[in-house]
Amino acid sequence: MKPIGKYIIIEINEEEIKTESGIILSGEEANQFRYKKAVVIEPGSDVSLISKGDVIYYDKSNSFTMLINDKPYTVIREHDVVVVE
């Protein structure tokens, strides 16, 4: 699978979010954050700064999920990435 242009296929990391005081946030509370963490599965043909395997944070409000080979993947655009670890 190869995304075209500035699209990026990612897999979301479902991680436990812990506050500085040690409180673990529920999934519902964690979903209130605007940005999510993910791993890049495949960058698009016009994506130059992000590589396969990069861990990124992206704006989840501009993403969509689709089934590829019976597995759900999230698709975003390059400009929705805000941080690369």
Sequence and secondary structure as in RCSB ss.txt:
>XXXX:A:sequence
MKPIGKYIIIEINEEEIKTESGIILSGEEANQFRYKKAVVIEPGSDVSLISKGDVIYYDKSNSFTMLINDKPYTV
IREHDVVVVE
>XXXX:A:secstr
    TTEEEEEE    EE TTS EE HHHHTTSSEEEEEEEEE TT  S  TT EEEEEGGG EEEEETTEEEEE
EEGGGEEEE 
